[in-house]
Amino acid sequence: MADEKLLEQILKERGAGKSEEALHEELKKDGWPEADIYGAFAVAKLRSNPMTASRLAPPAVAPRRSKGNLVFQILIVIVLLVSAPAVFGFVTGTVLPAITAQANGTATSTSLATLGQSIFGIVPLIPVKGSGTGSIFSAPASKSSGSSAAVSHSTITTQPTAATPAPNAGAPITTQTQTTVPVVTTTQTPFSVPDQAPVVTVPNPVVPVTPVVTPPVVPVVPVTPVTPVVPVVPVVPPVASLATATDTPSLLKALKAAKPGDTITLASNTYSGLGTIANLNFSSPVTVTSYDTSHKAILTNFSMMRVNGLSFTNLEFSNQTPTAFTVNTSSSQNIRFDSDYIHGSLDGNSDDDGGGLGFLDTSNVTVSNSTLEQLRQGISNGANVTPSVSNITITGNTIKGMEKSGMVFAGASNVTVTGNSISDIEVVPPDHPDGMQFFTTGTTVAAHDITVANNVIVKGKGQAAQGIFFRDQVGTLPYQNVHIDNNLIIDTGYGGVYAEGVGSGELSGNFLTSEPGSTNNTFFLVQNGGTIAATNNTATAISFDNVTNLTQSGNATTTPVTDQGLQAMRDWSQSHPASAAQLAPFIGALSIADSHSMLASAEAALASALHYLLGLLRL
């Protein structure tokens, strides 16, 4: 420690304005040692600095430990124990996440600053044991007197600087360590080292170097274009409120307001009480149809009179009047029924039902692709009436369960009946049943140009009936230009084809089968005819009686069948593909029945064989 006398002399002379070099030489001459002179100069400079003058107090002597100090230390221990959970929470909630974030290369200045502030906020100020005094500062960074600091982004680089030698000290000490420390803030607190203060050497902190992690190169995968998925639009069932008519009044109103070519759609309701639809004239047809064809609108009995150009499609007609036709049309033209269902009460008894479609004095009529079921008769232009109908086409229909006849024509001309199936006629005596019947009773003009071709008539579950029947009851009105071709008639009984009073015509390619027994003979007969050509017809009996000009070839007779015509229908389907759809239901039903019959026969044969074997065993 520098001598106080030497120090007082230096302070006095420096105060008088003497230079440091002159004073230094003077003191050397007075015999002061070189080291003491340097030390005294250093202390004098510190005392003359007002920033550090207050710190130049003599070194404090560590007080003797007393009971009060012991109690204080015990309290400190208790505080540390109490604060241990908080410290643990800080370590796990702040320190470890910060270290992890830095290791992952994601640490931010904010998180590190928070960590530093948290550390200095929870660590108490504890005196450092030694000859001097000291403390752990709460400032995040500091520098010693005479040092320089360079701040660059997130690091502070401390450059080596030679310290001023203290009095009585040896050569100046130069710090050689250069340290780069990551920091958050750049706040600096200058301080001075008091005279004779102990030199505390703090090791440079070992800061882990965060490795630079190069992110992996993600290969560029070509994007395959995705075909957009077109959403399936659900099928919304028709809404009845969108139909043209929903009840009888709205239907009648729509008919009166209709323009040529209009379509009137009907909601799925029952339309009764239509009465007589009259005096409608459309240059192009107006169509009445069901709005929802899977739930057809139902029309009950009504009549049409003086109507031109009206079509009914995809409708249901229900006969509720046993003495009348379901739809009775007179003095009209251009009337069409297509894909309709026309029926009676469907109670299993066709004798209590009325007729299907009746026409009188009507022309250009078409009935196609419809089903007529359980009616007294299917399609008729009446009896004992004049005038009749003309230009009528009946095609592709299914007619079944009639009580009397499938079709009846009185004096009708220009008639085409093709591709229909007629079956299951339920006869109630004394009615005269027929698959289709042409007669002249009540007429005055000979009918002409009639084609009956490619039809299927099957007895089925019905009773014996005529198949195709022509007769001139008047005797003077022979049918002209009649064609009866390629019809299949299965086990009807009586006349399968009976043509009486045909003045001119052709009968070819018809095939008739009969059940065993003379009363079930489905025969082929042409009687009282004029110019007739009969070729390639097959039946159990073929006869020509009183035909004035007959040409025949290829006709053949066959024997009765016991399979209800099953094989004949199969063969016909192969040779006449257009009739396959008509015959499919009959073939299917008979095939099942035939299989059951064969199974029953096999069971009977097996039982007989077993009975025989048992008899042998008894012997």
C-alpha positions in Angstrom: 0.0 0.0 0.0 1.4 3.4 -0.9 2.6 5.6 1.9 0.1 8.2 2.9 2.8 10.9 3.0 3.8 10.1 -0.6 0.2 10.2 -1.6 -0.4 13.6 0.1 2.6 15.0 -1.5 1.5 13.9 -5.0 -2.0 15.3 -4.4 -0.6 18.6 -3.2 1.9 19.0 -6.1 -0.7 18.0 -8.7 -3.1 20.5 -7.2 -0.5 23.2 -7.6 -0.3 22.4 -11.3 2.9 20.5 -11.5 3.1 18.0 -14.3 3.2 14.3 -13.7 6.6 13.8 -15.4 8.3 16.6 -13.4 6.8 15.4 -10.1 7.8 11.8 -11.0 11.4 12.8 -11.5 11.4 14.9 -8.3 10.1 12.0 -6.2 12.7 9.7 -7.6 15.4 12.2 -6.6 13.8 12.2 -3.1 14.5 8.5 -2.9 11.0 7.1 -3.3 10.9 3.6 -4.9 9.7 3.4 -8.5 6.9 1.0 -7.6 5.6 3.2 -4.8 5.5 6.2 -7.1 3.4 4.4 -9.7 1.0 3.1 -7.0 0.6 6.5 -5.4 -0.1 8.1 -8.8 -2.8 5.5 -9.5 -4.5 6.1 -6.1 -4.3 9.8 -6.5 -6.0 9.6 -9.9 -8.8 7.4 -8.4 -9.4 9.9 -5.6 -9.5 12.8 -7.9 -12.3 11.1 -10.0 -15.7 12.1 -8.5 -17.4 8.9 -10.0 -15.3 6.6 -7.8 -14.4 8.9 -4.8 -17.2 7.5 -2.8 -15.8 4.0 -3.2 -12.3 4.8 -1.9 -13.3 3.9 1.7 -10.9 1.8 3.6 -11.5 -1.9 3.3 -14.2 -3.2 5.5 -13.4 -5.8 8.1 -15.6 -8.8 8.1 -17.7 -8.6 11.2 -17.5 -11.4 13.7 -20.4 -13.9 13.4 -23.0 -13.2 16.0 -26.2 -14.9 17.0 -28.1 -12.4 14.9 -26.2 -13.4 11.9 -26.8 -17.1 12.6 -30.6 -16.5 12.8 -30.4 -14.5 9.6 -28.6 -17.3 7.8 -31.2 -19.9 9.2 -33.9 -17.6 7.8 -32.2 -17.6 4.4 -32.1 -21.4 4.4 -35.8 -21.5 5.2 -36.5 -19.0 2.4 -34.5 -21.1 0.0 -36.4 -24.2 1.0 -39.7 -22.5 0.6 -38.7 -21.1 -2.8 -37.5 -24.5 -4.0 -40.8 -25.4 -5.8 -40.7 -22.0 -7.6 -37.1 -22.6 -8.6 -38.0 -26.1 -9.9 -40.9 -24.6 -11.8 -38.6 -22.0 -13.3 -36.0 -24.6 -14.3 -38.6 -26.9 -15.9 -40.8 -24.2 -17.4 -38.3 -21.6 -18.5 -34.6 -22.8 -18.5 -35.1 -26.1 -20.1 -37.4 -24.9 -22.9 -35.0 -22.1 -23.6 -32.0 -24.5 -23.8 -34.0 -26.8 -26.0 -35.1 -24.0 -28.2 -31.4 -22.8 -28.6 -30.3 -26.4 -29.3 -32.9 -26.6 -32.0 -31.8 -23.3 -33.6 -35.1 -21.6 -32.7 -34.1 -19.4 -29.7 -35.0 -15.8 -30.0 -33.7 -12.7 -28.3 -37.0 -12.4 -26.4 -36.8 -15.9 -24.9 -33.2 -15.4 -23.9 -33.9 -12.0 -22.3 -36.7 -13.5 -20.4 -34.4 -16.2 -19.1 -31.8 -13.7 -18.0 -34.3 -11.5 -16.2 -35.8 -14.5 -14.5 -32.4 -15.7 -13.2 -31.4 -12.3 -11.8 -34.9 -12.0 -10.4 -34.7 -15.1 -8.2 -31.0 -15.2 -7.2 -30.5 -13.3 -3.9 -27.6 -10.9 -3.4 -25.1 -12.8 -1.3 -21.9 -11.2 0.1 -18.7 -12.7 -1.3 -16.3 -13.9 1.3 -12.9 -12.2 1.1 -10.8 -9.2 2.1 -12.9 -6.9 0.1 -16.6 -6.7 -0.8 -18.5 -7.6 -3.8 -21.8 -8.8 -5.1 -23.5 -10.6 -8.0 -25.0 -7.8 -10.1 -28.5 -8.0 -11.6 -27.3 -6.3 -14.8 -27.2 -8.6 -17.8 -23.8 -7.4 -18.9 -20.9 -5.3 -17.5 -17.4 -4.2 -18.4 -14.3 -3.2 -16.3 -12.9 0.3 -16.3 -10.7 0.9 -19.4 -12.2 -1.9 -21.5 -14.0 -1.5 -24.8 -17.1 -3.3 -25.9 -18.3 -3.8 -29.5 -21.9 -4.7 -29.9 -22.9 -6.7 -33.0 -26.4 -8.0 -33.3 -26.7 -10.8 -30.6 -23.0 -11.0 -29.5 -20.5 -8.8 -27.5 -16.8 -9.3 -28.4 -14.5 -8.2 -25.7 -11.1 -7.1 -27.0 -7.9 -7.5 -24.8 -6.8 -4.3 -23.1 -3.8 -3.6 -20.9 -4.7 -2.7 -17.3 -3.1 0.3 -15.5 -0.5 -1.1 -13.0 -1.3 -0.6 -9.4 1.3 0.9 -7.0 3.9 -1.6 -5.6 2.8 -4.0 -8.4 4.9 -5.7 -10.9 4.6 -5.4 -14.7 1.2 -4.5 -16.1 -1.2 -7.5 -16.6 -2.7 -8.0 -20.0 -5.8 -10.1 -20.4 -5.3 -12.3 -23.5 -8.6 -14.1 -23.6 -11.1 -13.1 -26.3 -14.6 -14.3 -25.7 -17.7 -14.1 -27.8 -20.8 -14.4 -25.7 -24.4 -14.4 -26.9 -26.4 -11.6 -25.2 -29.8 -10.1 -25.4 -29.4 -6.5 -24.2 -26.5 -4.0 -24.5 -27.0 -2.1 -21.1 -23.6 -1.3 -19.6 -22.9 -0.2 -16.0 -19.4 1.3 -15.6 -17.6 0.7 -12.3 -14.2 1.4 -10.8 -11.9 -0.9 -8.9 -11.3 0.6 -5.4 -7.8 0.9 -4.0 -6.4 -2.4 -2.7 -9.6 -4.2 -3.7 -9.1 -7.9 -4.0 -8.8 -9.0 -7.6 -11.5 -11.6 -8.2 -10.9 -13.7 -11.2 -14.1 -15.0 -12.9 -13.6 -17.7 -15.4 -15.0 -17.1 -18.8 -18.3 -18.9 -19.1 -18.3 -21.9 -21.4 -21.1 -21.2 -23.9 -22.1 -24.1 -26.0 -21.8 -23.4 -29.6 -25.0 -24.1 -31.4 -24.3 -26.2 -34.5 -25.6 -24.8 -37.7 -28.1 -27.4 -38.9 -28.5 -27.4 -42.6 -32.1 -28.4 -43.4 -32.4 -31.5 -45.5 -33.1 -30.9 -49.2 -36.7 -32.0 -49.9 -36.9 -33.5 -53.3 -39.4 -31.9 -55.6 -42.1 -34.4 -56.2 -44.1 -33.8 -59.4 -47.7 -33.1 -58.6 -50.0 -35.5 -60.4 -53.1 -33.6 -61.6 -56.1 -34.8 -59.7 -59.2 -35.4 -61.8 -62.0 -33.5 -60.1 -64.7 -35.7 -58.6 -68.0 -34.9 -60.1 -70.5 -35.1 -57.3 -73.3 -37.5 -57.9 -76.5 -35.5 -58.0 -79.2 -37.5 -56.1 -82.4 -38.3 -57.9 -85.0 -36.1 -56.4 -88.5 -37.7 -56.5 -91.0 -35.6 -58.4 -93.0 -33.1 -56.4 -96.7 -33.3 -56.9 -97.1 -29.6 -56.6 -95.2 -29.1 -59.8 -97.7 -31.1 -61.8 -100.1 -29.3 -64.1 -103.2 -30.9 -62.4 -103.7 -32.4 -59.0 -107.4 -33.1 -59.0 -110.4 -33.5 -61.4 -111.3 -29.7 -61.7 -107.7 -28.7 -62.4 -107.5 -31.5 -65.1 -110.7 -30.4 -66.8 -109.5 -26.8 -66.7 -106.1 -27.8 -68.2 -107.8 -29.6 -71.0 -109.9 -26.6 -71.9 -106.9 -24.3 -71.8 -104.5 -26.6 -73.6 -102.8 -25.6 -76.9 -101.8 -28.0 -79.7 -98.7 -29.9 -78.6 -99.1 -29.2 -74.9 -98.4 -31.8 -72.2 -100.6 -32.0 -69.1 -99.0 -33.7 -66.2 -101.0 -35.3 -63.4 -100.0 -35.7 -59.8 -100.2 -39.2 -58.3 -103.9 -38.9 -57.3 -107.2 -40.4 -58.4 -109.3 -38.4 -60.8 -113.0 -39.4 -60.7 -116.1 -37.8 -62.0 -114.6 -36.6 -65.2 -117.9 -37.2 -67.0 -117.7 -36.5 -70.7 -114.8 -34.7 -72.2 -116.2 -33.1 -75.4 -115.5 -30.7 -78.2 -111.7 -30.5 -78.1 -109.8 -30.1 -81.3 -106.0 -30.0 -81.4 -104.1 -29.9 -84.7 -101.2 -31.6 -83.0 -101.8 -34.0 -80.1 -102.1 -32.9 -76.5 -100.7 -35.4 -74.1 -102.0 -36.3 -70.7 -99.5 -38.2 -68.6 -98.4 -38.9 -65.0 -95.9 -36.5 -63.5 -94.3 -39.5 -61.6 -94.5 -42.5 -64.0 -93.5 -44.8 -61.1 -96.7 -43.8 -59.3 -99.2 -43.3 -62.1 -102.2 -41.1 -61.8 -105.5 -43.0 -61.7 -108.4 -42.1 -63.9 -111.8 -43.7 -63.4 -114.7 -44.1 -65.9 -115.2 -41.3 -68.4 -116.3 -40.7 -72.0 -114.9 -38.6 -74.9 -117.1 -37.2 -77.7 -116.0 -35.1 -80.6 -112.4 -35.0 -79.5 -109.5 -34.7 -82.0 -105.9 -35.2 -81.1 -105.6 -36.4 -77.5 -103.1 -38.9 -76.1 -103.0 -40.7 -72.8 -99.6 -42.1 -71.7 -98.3 -43.7 -68.5 -101.6 -43.6 -66.8 -103.7 -46.0 -64.8 -107.4 -46.5 -65.7 -109.7 -48.2 -63.2 -113.1 -49.4 -64.2 -115.6 -48.9 -61.4 -118.8 -49.3 -63.4 -119.6 -52.9 -64.3 -122.0 -52.0 -67.1 -119.7 -49.5 -68.9 -116.3 -49.2 -70.6 -113.6 -47.6 -68.6 -113.1 -45.1 -71.5 -115.8 -44.9 -74.1 -114.9 -42.8 -77.2 -117.3 -41.8 -79.9 -117.3 -39.5 -83.0 -113.6 -38.7 -82.4 -110.3 -39.1 -84.2 -106.6 -39.3 -83.5 -106.9 -40.9 -80.1 -103.9 -42.7 -78.5 -103.3 -44.8 -75.5 -99.7 -45.8 -74.8 -98.0 -47.5 -71.8 -101.1 -47.5 -69.7 -102.6 -49.9 -67.2 -106.3 -50.5 -67.7 -108.0 -52.9 -65.3 -111.2 -53.9 -63.5 -111.8 -54.4 -59.8 -108.9 -57.0 -59.6 -111.0 -59.1 -57.2 -110.4 -62.3 -59.2 -113.8 -62.2 -60.9 -113.9 -60.5 -64.3 -117.6 -61.1 -64.6 -118.4 -58.2 -62.3 -116.3 -55.8 -64.3 -117.0 -53.6 -67.2 -115.1 -53.3 -70.4 -111.7 -51.7 -71.1 -111.6 -49.3 -74.1 -114.7 -48.8 -76.3 -114.7 -47.0 -79.7 -117.7 -46.0 -81.9 -117.5 -44.0 -85.1 -113.9 -43.2 -84.4 -110.9 -43.2 -86.6 -107.1 -43.2 -86.2 -107.0 -45.0 -82.9 -103.8 -46.5 -81.4 -103.5 -48.7 -78.3 -99.9 -49.7 -77.7 -97.6 -51.2 -75.0 -100.4 -51.3 -72.5 -101.7 -53.9 -70.1 -105.5 -54.7 -69.9 -106.4 -57.0 -67.0 -109.6 -58.6 -65.5 -112.2 -56.9 -67.6 -115.4 -58.2 -69.4 -113.6 -57.5 -72.6 -110.5 -55.6 -73.5 -110.9 -53.5 -76.6 -114.1 -53.3 -78.5 -116.0 -51.1 -81.0 -119.3 -52.5 -79.8 -121.9 -54.6 -81.5 -124.9 -54.0 -83.6 -123.7 -50.5 -84.4 -123.2 -48.5 -87.5 -120.9 -46.8 -88.4 -117.8 -48.6 -87.0 -114.2 -47.6 -86.6 -111.3 -47.4 -89.0 -107.6 -47.0 -89.0 -107.1 -48.7 -85.6 -103.7 -50.1 -84.5 -103.5 -52.5 -81.6 -99.8 -53.4 -80.9 -97.5 -54.7 -78.2 -100.2 -55.1 -75.6 -100.8 -57.7 -72.9 -104.4 -58.7 -72.4 -105.2 -61.3 -69.7 -108.1 -62.4 -67.5 -110.9 -61.3 -69.8 -114.4 -62.8 -69.1 -115.5 -62.7 -72.8 -113.0 -61.6 -75.4 -109.6 -59.8 -75.7 -110.7 -57.8 -78.7 -114.0 -57.4 -80.6 -114.4 -55.6 -83.9 -117.7 -55.1 -85.7 -117.3 -54.0 -89.3 -113.9 -52.3 -88.6 -111.6 -51.6 -91.5 -107.9 -50.8 -91.8 -107.2 -52.7 -88.6 -103.7 -53.8 -87.6 -103.3 -56.2 -84.7 -99.7 -57.2 -84.1 -97.4 -58.3 -81.4 -100.0 -58.8 -78.7 -100.4 -61.6 -76.1 -103.8 -62.8 -75.0 -104.3 -65.4 -72.2 -106.3 -66.7 -69.3 -109.8 -66.1 -70.7 -112.4 -66.9 -68.0 -115.6 -67.9 -69.8 -119.0 -67.4 -68.2 -121.7 -69.2 -70.2 -123.6 -68.4 -72.4 -120.9 -65.9 -73.6 -119.0 -66.6 -76.7 -115.3 -66.2 -75.8 -112.6 -65.4 -78.3 -109.0 -64.2 -78.2 -110.0 -61.7 -80.9 -113.3 -61.6 -82.8 -114.4 -59.9 -86.1 -118.1 -60.0 -87.0 -120.6 -58.2 -89.2 -123.8 -58.2 -87.0 -125.4 -54.7 -87.2 -123.1 -53.5 -89.9 -123.9 -52.5 -93.5 -120.5 -52.2 -95.1 -117.9 -54.9 -95.6 -114.8 -54.6 -93.6 -111.4 -54.6 -95.4 -107.7 -54.4 -94.9 -107.3 -56.3 -91.7 -103.9 -57.7 -90.6 -103.5 -60.0 -87.6 -99.9 -61.1 -87.3 -97.3 -62.2 -84.7 -99.7 -62.5 -81.8 -99.6 -65.1 -79.1 -102.8 -66.6 -77.7 -102.5 -69.0 -74.8 -105.2 -70.7 -72.9 -103.1 -70.6 -69.8 -105.2 -70.7 -66.6 -108.4 -69.9 -68.6 -111.0 -72.1 -70.3 -111.5 -73.2 -73.9 -112.1 -70.3 -76.3 -111.7 -69.4 -80.0 -108.3 -68.0 -80.9 -108.7 -65.8 -84.0 -112.4 -65.7 -85.2 -113.8 -64.1 -88.4 -117.4 -64.5 -89.3 -119.8 -62.8 -91.7 -123.1 -63.2 -89.8 -124.9 -60.9 -92.3 -123.8 -63.3 -95.2 -123.3 -60.5 -97.7 -120.4 -58.6 -96.2 -117.3 -60.7 -96.8 -114.1 -59.5 -95.4 -111.6 -58.3 -98.0 -107.8 -58.3 -98.0 -107.4 -60.2 -94.7 -103.9 -61.3 -93.5 -103.6 -63.8 -90.7 -99.9 -64.6 -90.4 -97.4 -66.0 -88.0 -99.6 -66.3 -84.9 -98.9 -68.9 -82.2 -102.1 -70.4 -80.6 -101.6 -72.7 -77.7 -104.3 -75.2 -76.6 -107.2 -72.7 -76.8 -109.7 -75.5 -77.8 -112.3 -75.1 -80.5 -111.2 -73.0 -83.5 -107.6 -71.8 -83.1 -108.0 -70.0 -86.5 -111.6 -69.8 -87.8 -112.0 -67.7 -90.9 -115.6 -67.8 -92.3 -116.8 -65.3 -94.9 -113.3 -64.1 -96.0 -113.7 -63.0 -99.6 -109.9 -62.6 -100.1 -107.0 -63.1 -97.9 -103.9 -65.0 -96.9 -103.3 -67.3 -94.0 -99.7 -68.4 -93.5 -97.1 -69.5 -90.9 -99.6 -70.0 -88.1 -98.8 -72.7 -85.5 -101.5 -74.3 -83.3 -101.2 -76.9 -80.6 -103.9 -79.0 -79.0 -104.4 -80.9 -75.8 -105.4 -84.6 -76.1 -109.1 -85.3 -76.4 -111.6 -84.6 -79.2 -113.3 -81.7 -77.3 -110.0 -79.9 -76.9 -109.1 -79.8 -80.6 -107.6 -76.5 -81.5 -108.3 -76.7 -85.2 -107.6 -74.6 -88.3 -110.6 -73.9 -90.6 -111.3 -71.7 -93.6 -115.0 -71.8 -94.6 -117.2 -70.1 -97.2 -114.3 -68.2 -98.6 -113.3 -66.6 -101.9 -109.7 -66.2 -103.0 -107.6 -67.7 -100.2 -103.9 -68.6 -100.0 -103.0 -70.9 -97.1 -99.3 -71.8 -96.6 -97.1 -73.3 -93.9 -99.7 -73.6 -91.3 -99.5 -76.3 -88.6 -102.3 -77.7 -86.5 -103.9 -81.1 -85.4 -106.6 -80.5 -88.0 -106.5 -78.2 -91.1 -109.7 -77.9 -93.1 -111.0 -75.8 -96.1 -114.7 -75.8 -96.7 -116.5 -74.1 -99.6 -113.5 -72.0 -100.7 -113.9 -71.0 -104.3 -110.3 -70.2 -105.1 -107.9 -71.9 -102.7 -104.1 -72.0 -103.0 -102.3 -74.0 -100.3 -98.8 -75.3 -99.7 -96.6 -76.4 -96.8 -99.5 -77.0 -94.4 -98.9 -79.8 -91.9 -100.9 -81.6 -89.2 -99.4 -82.6 -85.9 -100.5 -84.6 -82.8 -101.8 -83.2 -79.5 -99.2 -82.2 -76.9 -99.1 -83.0 -73.2 -96.7 -80.2 -72.1 -99.3 -77.4 -72.5 -97.3 -76.2 -75.5 -94.0 -75.5 -73.6 -91.8 -76.9 -76.3 -93.7 -75.2 -79.0 -93.3 -71.9 -77.3 -89.6 -72.5 -76.9 -89.2 -73.3 -80.5 -91.3 -70.3 -81.5 -89.1 -68.0 -79.5 -86.1 -69.2 -81.4 -87.6 -68.9 -84.8 -89.6 -65.7 -84.1 -87.4 -63.5 -81.8 -89.9 -60.6 -81.9 -92.3 -62.9 -79.9 -89.7 -63.9 -77.3 -90.7 -61.2 -74.8 -94.4 -62.1 -75.1 -93.7 -65.8 -74.5 -91.2 -65.4 -71.7 -93.8 -65.3 -68.9 -95.6 -68.4 -70.2 -92.4 -70.3 -70.7 -91.1 -69.4 -67.2 -94.3 -70.5 -65.5 -94.6 -73.8 -67.5 -90.9 -74.6 -67.0 -91.4 -74.4 -63.2 -94.5 -76.5 -63.4 -92.8 -79.0 -65.7 -89.9 -79.3 -63.2 -92.3 -80.0 -60.4 -94.1 -82.6 -62.5 -90.8 -84.3 -63.4 -89.8 -84.3 -59.7 -93.1 -85.8 -58.8 -92.7 -88.4 -61.4 -89.2 -89.2 -60.2 -90.5 -89.5 -56.6 -93.2 -91.8 -57.7 -90.8 -94.0 -59.7 -88.4 -94.1 -56.8 -91.2 -95.1 -54.4 -92.2 -97.9 -56.8 -88.6 -99.2 -57.0 -88.3 -99.2 -53.2 -91.5 -101.0 -52.9 -90.3 -103.6 -55.3 -86.9 -104.0 -53.5 -88.7 -104.5 -50.2 -90.8 -107.2 -51.7 -87.6 -109.0 -52.8 -86.1 -108.7 -49.4 -89.2 -110.4 -47.8 -88.6 -113.3 -50.1 
